[in-house]
Amino acid sequence: MTVISWIVLGLLAGAIAKFLLPGRDPGGLVGTTLIGIAGAFIGGWISARWLDHPVSKDFYDGTTWAAAIGGSLVLLVGYRLLFGNSRD
């Protein structure tokens, strides 16, 4: 996959993570998008490194999507724990 496809995958993974964890995010749409992109990269790295399942170069691979969404969920929860009360 190209860098553009990773960004699109991260954008969609961030949106799915936001759908699965509704609520107020400190960063809004831009923050959620960046978390999704970073989560896609981190989830893919964790999948390849420790789960012994290298990420496929196919955009429509289910494991790639699961790794991206899982990484986005982890980052979104961490981001909410660190900065969740900053907008109150």
C-alpha angles and dihedrals in degrees: 000000000000126000090257092056090049089053092050090046090050092048091053093042090052091051091050091047089050089050091051093046105037121187142084116321120199093223101045120206095333093050092047090049092051091046089052093051093047090045091054091054095043094044091051092048093049091047092052097039107042107011093051091229111118114213113255120239088229115104092214098053112128094215091055090052093046091051092048094048092044092050090048092051092051093049093044092053091047091048091051091049092051102038105013098112097045093096097050 
